[in-house]
Amino acid sequence: MAGARHRAGQALSIIGLLGGSFNPAHGGHRRISLFARDALGLDEVWWLVSPGNPLKPRAGMAPLATRLASACTQSRRAPIRATAIERELGTRFTVDTLRALQRRYPRHRFIWLMGSDNLAQFHRWKAWRDVARLMPIAVIARPGYDGRAAASPAAAWLGRYRRSAASVKHRAGWSAPALIQLRFDPDPRSATALRRADPDWAARYRGLARRDPVTHHPVDPDIA
């Protein structure tokens, strides 16, 4: 139970997890993260910068260190921390990453954050029902995807576990599976559009990531 106290009297931290390529990170990621933090009463949000998304092509993907640097830049002066911890954990699929994070950080409670575009294809993820059983899932509206998300197999399965943001924020509805739908003025920004407008964006971030903000381990500037 999230409202409980950990041993030695230490309160549990509530962390939102937003996974993605961040190719590059942009203001839209920051905006939805801050909105989710406020709506759900999170202590902070972690951006999980993926070494490689199995559902996305590798063509046009900047090196991991470069994408992490862009995420660190976008998350400055905010309760957001970008991390490349998946590479350190050796996990490739979300279900494995989340299990590893729960083992590694027993004093945290996590909520998985994703856009409605991901809910539309969530049923294609490895062991997606197990992902839902690990922690609550908050879905953030994205322009053009809400209809497909609502009609998806995952939305149909998760529909019985709907919770309000208020119940989660006050810990009364803290359980898993749980589906929380967050609605606010959608942000139209996308990494695809930014890459098209600025094909050389990665050059500005190359070599800037020095230390992972979550693990505090040095970041190899040459990691792909």
C-alpha positions in Angstrom: 0.0 0.0 0.0 1.5 3.3 -1.1 0.4 5.2 2.0 2.2 2.7 4.3 5.6 3.4 5.8 8.7 1.5 4.9 10.7 0.0 7.7 12.8 2.4 9.8 9.9 4.9 9.4 10.9 6.1 6.0 8.0 7.1 3.7 7.8 5.5 0.3 8.6 7.7 -2.8 6.0 7.7 -5.6 7.7 7.7 -9.0 6.2 8.0 -12.4 8.0 6.1 -15.2 7.9 7.4 -18.8 9.7 5.2 -21.2 10.7 6.1 -24.8 13.4 6.7 -27.3 13.6 10.4 -26.6 15.0 10.9 -30.1 15.2 13.8 -29.1 13.5 14.7 -25.8 11.4 17.8 -26.2 9.1 20.2 -24.3 6.1 17.9 -24.9 7.7 15.2 -22.8 8.4 17.7 -20.0 4.8 19.1 -20.1 3.0 15.8 -19.9 5.4 14.7 -17.1 4.7 17.7 -15.0 1.0 17.4 -15.6 1.0 13.7 -14.6 3.1 14.5 -11.5 0.5 17.1 -10.4 -2.5 14.9 -11.2 -1.2 11.8 -9.5 0.7 13.4 -6.6 4.1 11.9 -7.7 7.3 12.8 -6.0 9.1 12.8 -9.4 9.1 11.4 -12.8 11.9 9.2 -14.3 12.4 9.2 -18.1 13.6 5.8 -19.1 15.7 6.4 -22.2 15.5 3.2 -24.1 18.6 1.5 -25.5 16.4 0.2 -28.3 12.6 -0.1 -28.7 11.7 -3.5 -30.2 8.7 -1.9 -31.9 10.7 1.0 -33.5 13.2 0.8 -36.4 16.8 1.5 -35.7 17.2 3.8 -38.7 17.5 7.4 -37.7 18.0 6.6 -34.0 20.7 8.7 -32.4 23.2 7.0 -30.0 21.9 6.4 -26.5 24.3 8.8 -24.8 23.1 11.6 -27.2 19.5 10.9 -26.5 20.2 10.8 -22.7 21.9 14.2 -23.0 18.9 15.7 -24.7 16.6 14.3 -22.0 18.8 15.7 -19.3 18.7 19.1 -20.9 14.9 19.1 -21.2 14.4 17.9 -17.6 16.6 20.6 -16.0 15.1 22.5 -13.0 12.2 20.1 -12.8 11.3 17.1 -10.6 12.2 14.8 -13.6 15.3 12.6 -13.9 16.4 11.0 -17.2 18.2 7.7 -17.0 19.7 5.0 -19.2 19.3 2.5 -16.5 17.9 -0.1 -18.9 21.3 -0.6 -20.4 22.8 -1.2 -17.0 20.0 -3.6 -16.1 20.5 -5.5 -19.3 16.7 -5.4 -20.0 15.1 -4.9 -23.4 11.4 -5.3 -22.7 9.3 -3.2 -20.4 8.1 -6.1 -18.3 11.7 -7.1 -17.5 12.7 -3.5 -16.8 9.8 -2.9 -14.4 10.5 -6.1 -12.5 14.2 -5.1 -12.2 13.3 -1.6 -11.0 11.0 -2.9 -8.3 13.7 -5.2 -7.0 16.4 -2.5 -7.1 14.3 0.2 -5.5 12.0 -1.4 -2.9 11.5 1.9 -1.2 9.8 3.4 -4.3 6.3 2.8 -5.7 6.0 3.2 -9.4 3.3 4.3 -11.9 3.8 3.5 -15.6 3.0 6.6 -17.7 2.3 6.3 -21.4 0.5 8.1 -24.2 -2.7 6.9 -25.8 -0.6 6.0 -28.9 1.1 3.3 -26.8 -2.1 2.1 -25.3 -3.3 1.5 -28.9 -0.5 -1.0 -29.4 0.0 -2.1 -25.8 -1.4 -5.6 -26.7 1.7 -6.1 -28.9 4.1 -5.7 -26.0 5.8 -8.7 -24.4 3.7 -9.9 -21.4 1.6 -6.8 -21.4 -0.9 -8.1 -18.9 2.0 -8.8 -16.5 3.1 -5.2 -17.0 -0.4 -4.1 -16.0 -0.2 -6.3 -12.9 3.1 -4.8 -11.7 1.9 -1.2 -11.2 -0.9 1.2 -12.1 -0.9 2.6 -15.6 -1.7 6.2 -16.4 -2.6 7.0 -20.0 -2.1 10.5 -21.3 -4.2 11.7 -24.3 -2.4 12.3 -27.6 -3.9 14.0 -30.6 -5.2 11.5 -33.2 -4.8 8.3 -31.1 -7.6 8.3 -28.5 -10.1 6.5 -30.8 -7.6 3.7 -31.6 -6.6 3.4 -28.0 -10.2 3.1 -26.8 -10.8 0.3 -29.4 -7.7 -1.6 -28.6 -7.6 -5.1 -26.9 -5.6 -3.7 -24.0 -8.1 -1.0 -23.3 -10.9 -3.6 -23.3 -9.0 -5.8 -20.8 -8.0 -2.8 -18.6 -11.5 -1.3 -18.7 -12.6 -3.2 -15.6 -9.7 -1.7 -13.6 -10.4 2.0 -14.2 -9.5 4.3 -11.4 -9.7 8.1 -11.0 -6.6 10.2 -10.7 -7.9 11.6 -7.5 -8.2 8.1 -5.9 -4.6 7.3 -6.9 -3.3 10.7 -5.7 -4.8 10.1 -2.3 -3.7 6.5 -2.3 -7.2 5.1 -1.9 -7.2 3.5 -5.3 -3.6 2.3 -5.2 -3.5 -1.2 -6.7 -2.6 -3.0 -9.9 -3.9 -3.6 -12.4 -5.3 0.0 -12.6 -6.0 2.2 -15.5 -6.0 6.0 -14.9 -6.9 8.2 -17.9 -5.4 11.7 -17.7 -7.1 14.3 -19.9 -5.7 17.7 -20.5 -5.0 20.0 -23.4 -3.0 17.7 -25.7 0.5 18.6 -26.7 1.0 18.2 -30.5 4.9 18.2 -30.4 6.6 15.1 -31.5 10.2 13.9 -31.9 9.5 12.9 -35.5 8.5 16.5 -36.4 11.5 17.9 -34.5 13.9 15.6 -36.4 12.5 16.7 -39.7 12.8 20.4 -38.8 16.3 20.0 -37.4 18.1 16.9 -38.9 21.4 17.8 -37.2 19.9 18.1 -33.7 22.1 15.2 -32.3 25.3 17.1 -32.9 24.4 19.7 -30.2 24.1 16.9 -27.5 27.0 14.7 -28.5 29.3 14.1 -25.5 27.2 16.1 -23.0 25.9 13.2 -20.9 28.5 12.8 -18.1 26.6 11.0 -15.3 23.3 9.2 -15.1 21.0 11.2 -12.9 19.4 8.1 -11.4 22.2 5.7 -10.9 24.9 8.4 -10.7 27.2 6.2 -12.7 29.4 7.8 -15.4 28.0 7.6 -18.9 30.2 6.4 -21.7 29.9 9.1 -24.5 30.4 6.4 -27.1 27.5 4.1 -26.1 25.2 3.5 -29.0 
